[in-house]
Amino acid sequence: MRNATSASTPLVPGTKLRSATPDDKLCNIELYQELTGSLNHLAVFSWPDITFAGSKLSKYNANLTMMHFKAALHARRYLKSTCNCCIVYYRSMAVLIIDILCCSDSDLTRGEDDRKSYTGYIFLICGVQYPGQPTSNTLSLFPARKRNI
C-alpha cells in the first residue's frame, strides 16, 4: 500500500457493479469481506465521505468478482490520499443550533441487479456535515399522524 497511487474519489466515477455470473473470475471472499468491513467501520467513526462506497461494496459480500475487489482497493487508495485530512468539531457561540439544513438525493431504479432505488441524505448543522446511511428502502408517502385521545 505504500507504493500505491492515490485516488481522488472513493469509487471510480461511473463504476457499475453487478453480481457475479458463472463465467466471472471470483476472488477471495474472506479478504474482500474484511476490506469492506474495515471501510464501513472507518465510514462510521472517522471517514464519513466513504459511506456510500462502503455500503455499495458491501452489497456484494457474498457474490463478488475481481471487479468488486479492484473497486474496494480503489477506495483504500482514496483513504491513503486523505489520511492527513480530519474533521474538527468545536463550539461556536456566534452560530445558533437553529442553523440546520438537510439535503437528500435519490437514484431511481439504478441498481443493476435488483432495479431498486437508492436514497441518501446529509444534515448540515452549523456548517458541519452529518452524513446519513444510504438505503434502498422505499419511503412512505403518507407520514404518520398524531392523534389526540
C-alpha positions in Angstrom: 0.0 0.0 0.0 3.0 2.3 0.5 3.8 2.3 -3.2 0.1 2.5 -4.4 -1.0 5.6 -6.2 -3.5 7.9 -4.5 -7.1 8.2 -5.6 -9.2 11.4 -5.6 -12.6 9.7 -5.2 -13.8 6.7 -3.1 -15.1 4.9 -6.2 -14.2 5.4 -9.8 -16.8 7.7 -11.4 -19.3 5.7 -13.4 -18.5 2.4 -11.7 -21.3 -0.1 -12.3 -21.0 -3.2 -10.0 -23.0 -6.3 -10.8 -23.4 -9.7 -9.2 -21.0 -12.4 -10.4 -22.1 -14.7 -13.2 -20.9 -18.3 -13.6 -18.3 -17.1 -16.2 -16.7 -14.4 -14.0 -13.4 -14.9 -12.1 -14.1 -14.9 -8.4 -11.8 -13.6 -5.7 -11.1 -14.4 -2.0 -14.4 -13.7 -0.2 -12.9 -13.5 3.3 -10.3 -10.9 2.2 -13.0 -8.9 0.5 -15.3 -9.0 3.5 -12.5 -7.9 5.8 -11.8 -5.0 3.5 -15.4 -3.9 3.2 -15.9 -4.3 6.9 -12.9 -2.1 7.6 -14.3 0.5 5.1 -17.7 0.6 6.9 -16.0 0.9 10.3 -14.0 3.8 9.1 -17.1 5.4 7.5 -18.9 5.3 10.8 -16.1 6.5 13.0 -13.7 8.8 11.1 -14.3 8.9 7.3 -17.9 9.8 6.6 -17.2 10.6 2.9 -16.7 6.8 2.1 -20.1 5.8 3.5 -21.7 5.3 0.0 -18.7 3.4 -1.3 -18.6 1.1 1.7 -22.3 0.4 1.5 -22.2 -0.2 -2.2 -19.3 -2.6 -2.0 -20.8 -4.5 1.0 -23.8 -5.3 -1.1 -21.6 -7.9 -3.0 -20.0 -9.6 0.1 -21.3 -13.0 -1.0 -21.3 -12.7 -4.8 -18.2 -10.9 -5.9 -15.7 -10.8 -8.7 -12.2 -9.2 -9.2 -14.0 -6.1 -10.4 -15.5 -5.7 -6.9 -12.1 -6.3 -5.3 -10.5 -3.7 -7.5 -13.2 -1.2 -6.6 -12.5 -1.9 -2.9 -8.8 -1.4 -3.4 -9.6 1.9 -5.1 -11.5 3.0 -2.0 -8.4 2.1 0.0 -6.2 4.2 -2.2 -8.6 7.1 -1.6 -8.1 6.6 2.1 -4.3 6.9 1.5 -4.7 10.2 -0.2 -6.9 11.7 2.5 -5.1 10.3 5.6 -3.9 13.9 6.5 -7.5 15.3 6.4 -9.6 15.4 9.6 -12.9 16.5 10.9 -12.8 19.2 13.6 -15.7 19.9 15.9 -15.8 23.0 18.0 -18.4 25.0 19.8 -19.3 28.4 18.3 -21.0 30.9 20.4 -21.9 33.1 17.3 -23.9 30.4 15.5 -27.1 29.1 17.0 -28.1 25.5 16.7 -31.1 26.5 14.6 -28.8 26.6 11.5 -29.8 23.2 10.3 -30.0 22.1 6.6 -31.0 18.6 5.3 -30.3 17.6 1.8 -31.3 14.3 0.1 -30.7 12.6 -3.2 -32.2 9.6 -4.9 -31.1 7.3 -7.7 -34.3 5.8 -9.1 -34.1 2.2 -10.3 -30.3 2.4 -10.7 -29.5 -1.0 -9.1 -28.1 -3.1 -11.9 -29.1 -6.4 -10.3 -32.4 -5.6 -8.5 -33.5 -2.3 -10.0 -34.0 -0.8 -6.6 -34.0 2.9 -5.9 -31.3 4.2 -3.6 -31.6 7.3 -1.5 -29.2 9.1 0.8 -29.3 12.2 2.9 -26.9 14.5 4.8 -27.5 17.0 7.6 -25.6 20.3 7.9 -25.7 21.6 11.4 -23.9 24.9 11.8 -21.9 24.0 8.7 -20.8 20.6 10.0 -21.7 17.5 7.9 -23.5 14.6 9.5 -24.0 12.0 6.7 -26.8 9.6 6.6 -26.5 5.9 5.7 -27.5 5.2 2.0 -30.5 3.0 1.9 -32.6 1.1 -0.7 -35.8 1.2 1.3 -38.8 2.9 -0.2 -40.0 6.0 1.6 -43.6 6.3 2.9 -45.7 8.9 1.0 -48.1 9.1 3.9 -46.5 10.3 7.2 -47.9 9.1 10.5 -50.4 11.5 12.0 -50.6 12.3 15.7 -53.9 11.6 17.2 -55.3 13.2 20.3 -57.3 10.9 22.5 
